[in-house]
Amino acid sequence: MNTRVTVSNQPQVIKVTSVMMKLQYLSDVNVNNATDGALLQYDAASNTWIAENVLQKSGLSVNCGNF
């Protein structure tokens, strides 16, 4: 895909390449126990993202905005 952008008032054309990859192939993502509705949560102890269905961790605060 080619995209036109302006840099310092000079038009430029850049090529954007997209790579699709499944999460299971990423070395820092653990989706082994993923089920419907799972969310990725970061685990600092293992430096990985883990798919979990429960948002209950010590110190966790979720701010979903105002509706």
Buried (B, 14 or more C-beta within 10 A) or exposed (E): EEEEEEEEEEEEEEEEEEEEEEEEEEEEBBBEEBEEEBEBBEEEEEEBBBBBEEEEEEEEEEEEEEE
